[in-house]
Amino acid sequence: DQFDNLEKHTQWGIDILEKYIKFVKERTEIELSYAKQLRNLAKKYQPKKNSKEEEEYRYTACKAFLSTLNEMNDYAGQHEVISENMTSNITVELARYVQELKQERKSYFHDGRKAQQHIEICWKQLESSKRRFERDCKEADRAQQYFEKMDADINVTKADVEKARQQAQVRHQMAEDSKADYSSILQKFNHEQHEYYYTHIPNIFQKIQEMEERRIVRIGESMKTYAEVDRQVIPIIGKCLDEIVKAAESIDQKNDSQLVIEAYKSGFEPPGDIEFEDYTQPMKRTVSDNSLSNSRGEGKPELKFGGKSKGKLWPFIKKNKLMSLLTSPHQPPPPPPASASPSAVPNGPQSPKQQKEPLSHRFNEFMVSKPKIHCFRSLKRGGATPEDFS
């Protein structure tokens, strides 16, 4: 009989269902937005065609990254599938069901209100007949008292007494009729009330209960569908992730290192050791008995190719013109330069012979590389011109 409370409760159930529909709808929007962002992210890091970036993707690490980007596109596609399935299997279906549920609920409560109004009308009829019966009984009682009063009064004529008696009889008859009508209406009301509380209302409430239980079952099934939609794409998403792991495992650091070596190796040999240069003592010339000691021009080659000369440097370091004559890129680095002082090499033994041989050797190579110099006596006499050395 608590239609108001049931009406509020069933409306709350519909509100819960609509709230769940709104939740799923927002989830689908999030999935679509997430898929779009994933696609834009993968597109953003894709290598541009005919650009320098394409050359970078010959390395296995970059190839693995490109595979990851491609898998992210498939990953985004699965989130679009989630959105589509949730929209078709949950949002659309539940929205249609809610409309049907509202119509069904409205019909049941309409029948309940109708039965309630009917019993209220029966109750009003019963109250009306009861009041009429009560009123007629009181009128009959008053008419009877008036008749008895007139009959006991000796000053009243017989006509007045008879009139009062007839009036009392009429009132008694009306009271009897009202009583019969009240009794009939009461029996009818009791029947209607019994039907209302034991037949009509239980049937209506049973239908409302079944409707409410179907709503609860439906929302539970929708939640299962919600989970199944996610579960269906998990294997495909797992494959995408497996492909990313497979791409990561395909990275070959040795291969990438070899590509870098092949791309950036110079082909030059490493330089020799740099000689120690001693600046703590003045340079002293050591004259060998087998060298041209009397030649005045001997000092110049010695100064140029003595202790000041350096070993072969890296190809990208500029070399002086004279060193390019002495050493060739295909020859090993020259021996250490001659030093006039025994302390030129730290902690080394004093050996004048080792200091004179490299200088004479270089000087002989210089003589061979300069065929235009025919005689060193001209150097001593000063007869040679600069054109002879050109």
Steps between C-alpha positions, in 0.01 A plus 500: 500500500809729507488612142687819574800322647502240221475772241800679649700178523432391142584848375828480692569166324447662161729787604770246591462336159525835322802589711668174392416578136661842541806336657542258207447783253776706660724191497445464125590865449818450701590193292449694177703793628775268623511317166520831316783621722689172452468528122615861505793404721606218267460728197705772668804275537474329162804574281438757228539379144806605304658644812809436705294305751450213256873434504488459876258208469766269362604443862324217679405719797326746268331214314369370832369847583324516162339162573388636835333795326320266261382282786374810679269564204357149540481558875299818437271308266410259778394789721275617217352149492432525874317829447291363212403179682409680820288747306310233306475230768447712809414864441251457216342185645462645848359827366231305314435287806463807721227637272315167516549488875355845545191407299453176693546675832252767398242235407534315830473809711207617291319174582599536863376859515180395329438222752584738780257759369231234467536389861499861609173557313352188662613632835334835438177327398514296817554810709216677324256212553612471858441869568162480328405196705612675814305811408185302417528311827522826692205645307298187569590517867396865518175425313429215742560725798279771350223245440520372856493856628194585289328176600554572870369857473119509566468841341609373159239382260491150360579634154823651619585182684432295189707733291790469744464124495511484123797729495681276745420196287635674192820583681536148623453373147763738370734384772437141399566580137818684592602208710446257214689729262782547747521126554514435127761764439699374797500147365605632159777708652626210703511288186674772303741561783579132520556484127710813517733378775508131412470499122546828314779654706700174537478445123611852425777485756609162362528649153694795637729265689563291187566819305747617763673161509532500121658844525749372756580194290537718192747735661698198626510354148612837367785504748604154380485623143709798603769263626470264201548784253832573668587133527442437127772743395753388761642221279549743212650762728722224640615419147583867444704501818666172403599651167650798682699263721605301194615820330694595812667158507599537134727793586860405417747734666795343320337555161421863584856555620635348179280734294643796691854369446446457127343843470755700696836320476772727352741236371803675652748320722540613859786748560829401656623594842577867556867560587609666814639853442741631760504878543703506820845507326626687193526305179852363431615370176673164495730455212570155369835406346319341205273803434579809302628699798685768299198600298348832598163401366490200736353705783186593313383147426592401852291777649210421275506124547649481850331503838224737382346250258191310603361158423213422268173658613130423426393566142279793595797684669690730264860394427779724386636471152833359603345217702290403198824449310654281768204278577242345276145385602597149404827500701531442872559799727856638499738405779539729799676830423861556592575682816823676588467433866519163667204603711271525196356163596423481870705249690653375175867403451732753342578376149627756250499237223124450531456879481709540180365208292137618462616845390741369237241253380244772452756726341588229246127455421474875455799491262337228296170691485689813373692392189571858387758547780818368334763601751510618859824693443294766334313541825827565684635739237171678472489443126157335490196709415143456634389374156723192548275383783175554324 
